[in-house]
Amino acid sequence: MSIADYVAIAKQIGFGRAESVVGALAALPGSAETVADTLRSHHLLGFAQRAVREADAQARVAPELCAALASRRPIQRAAPEALLRTFEEVRRTLAAAGIEALLLKGLWLAQRLYGGIDRRPQFDVDVLVRRRELRRAARVLGRAGFAPQAYDLHSRTVIRDDLKVDLHGSLRWAPAYRLEEDVLWTQRREVSIAGVVVPTLSDEHTLLLLVLAAFEDLGQGTTNLKQLLDLALLVRELDSTSDWKALLERRTQENLLAVSVNVFAVILDVFEMHDAAPRLTAALTPHAGCIRHPDRTSALTLLGAAPKSAASLRWYARVYPGSMVHWLAWFWASGFPANLRQVGGTWLSQAVAVGAETLRARRDA
């Protein structure tokens, strides 16, 4: 079974073509259980179930696959209306404590890119606060009944009544990044989601959020197609009006040029959308020498890699704009002990090897 088969489904989901999604589903090889589980792991199961319903296609999809799709629950905790209400409550609660909050991705992308807040499965509510306010925001929500559940290097997760909120103190963070936090807030915008006005990131910073998340997940072999599809659809929508050259120049100032160029190149190759995004394609041309995958086959291999694979880590090390040895030291010092839940000895030994390999390559250069 090829990851390209699932990319084909994701592309049809992005075009909103239920009939085409059904056709791509019917053509998938492998057992019905494997297909359903793979769709779920890429957060595409809800899209597939909806397409079968909307196209009234039960008779055109194998009974075994229909049963397997119906037997699995999409990765989604709550109805989108409940998630929107939760964000509004979180925002008011934090505002009463003098903490500003922005809604990230999720509901806004669902409405903007897929046609409605109910058309993109969502697991939780993502909220951005200023980095210095992250811990205090978690305490404030704790007093409102949200219990701490988990944390990582850039976020705190709290939960109440099965409603999960991820509090982010940054889009993503690593020692080599030079992103100015104040710019995120001065350029924020207000949007209407299902009739509710909410603050969120600018388009450029929404792109950057998706790029940084994709870079991290591609580099660790943990990405999913819904995440990449969000970025592909936003690129397609913004291509005709964006000054990509200027945008990439701003990423240079943040030490994020290589990350942005490589993730954009992966997206364009995986979804075969150079014709759909000709302005971005042209803007990437001067940076071809720093793109670390040679063709679409390599991009698909990266997307389909196993979690923590050596090849994924090697790609990450080649793209990351700083010292991997420094990154590893920071990762363990900043995230301990939470990072013990995410990685094991095999990953650590691979990461150390990649860091050493990167040092040798840069020394030889």
Summary of the structure (lengths in Angstrom):
residues: 365
radius of gyration: 20.5
end to end distance: 38.8
largest distance: 61.2
contacts: 1167
relative contact order: 0.09
helix: 61%
strand: 9%
